[in-house]
Amino acid sequence: MASNTYNQGAQVEHQKFGLGTVMSSSEERIVIKFDDHGEKKFVTGMVMGSLKKSDRQPPAEKKGARRKKTAPVTA
């Protein structure tokens, strides 16, 4: 079964959740961060039939909006 696990960073496509990136995988568990559905954890043996490799490039990480620092108000 070890040959069926995907390496960290592999791009995959799931039938239900769409495109995603493998965050970690082992013979027992696989964690995938999907573009539109967030991070999901699966039992590896149960999800392998629903996954296929994708040729796409990993998406760029989105940066959080930054707020400008304001000077403290003194009275």
C-alpha positions in Angstrom: 0.0 0.0 0.0 2.9 2.4 0.6 3.4 2.8 -3.2 -0.1 4.3 -3.4 0.5 7.1 -1.0 1.2 10.6 -2.5 4.3 12.6 -1.5 3.9 15.9 0.4 3.2 18.7 -2.0 1.7 16.5 -4.7 -1.2 18.0 -6.6 -4.3 15.9 -6.6 -7.9 16.0 -7.7 -10.7 14.5 -5.7 -14.1 13.6 -7.2 -16.1 15.6 -4.6 -13.6 18.3 -3.2 -11.8 19.2 -6.4 -8.1 20.3 -6.6 -5.8 20.2 -3.7 -2.3 19.7 -2.3 -1.1 16.8 -0.2 0.0 18.2 3.2 1.1 14.8 4.6 0.5 11.1 3.9 1.2 7.7 5.4 -0.1 4.2 4.9 -2.9 5.0 7.4 -3.8 8.7 6.8 -3.6 11.4 4.2 -4.2 15.1 4.7 -5.1 17.2 1.7 -5.6 21.0 1.6 -8.3 21.7 -1.0 -8.5 25.0 -2.8 -12.2 25.5 -2.1 -12.9 23.2 0.8 -9.9 23.7 3.2 -8.0 20.9 4.8 -9.4 17.4 5.0 -8.1 14.2 6.6 -8.8 10.8 5.1 -8.1 7.1 5.8 -5.6 6.5 2.9 -7.1 3.2 1.8 -10.6 4.5 1.6 -9.7 7.7 -0.4 -7.2 6.3 -3.0 -10.0 5.4 -5.4 -11.3 9.0 -5.4 -7.9 10.6 -6.0 -5.9 11.2 -9.2 -2.7 13.1 -9.8 -3.0 16.6 -11.2 -0.5 18.4 -13.5 -1.3 21.9 -12.3 1.2 24.1 -10.4 0.6 24.5 -6.7 -1.5 27.6 -6.0 0.2 30.7 -4.5 -0.3 31.0 -0.8 -2.8 33.8 0.0 -1.4 36.4 2.4 -3.7 37.8 5.0 -4.8 41.4 4.8 -2.6 43.6 6.8 -3.9 46.5 8.9 -2.0 49.7 9.1 -0.7 50.5 12.6 -2.1 53.6 14.0 -0.3 55.9 16.4 -1.8 55.8 19.9 -4.2 58.6 20.6 -2.9 60.9 23.4 -5.2 63.4 25.1 
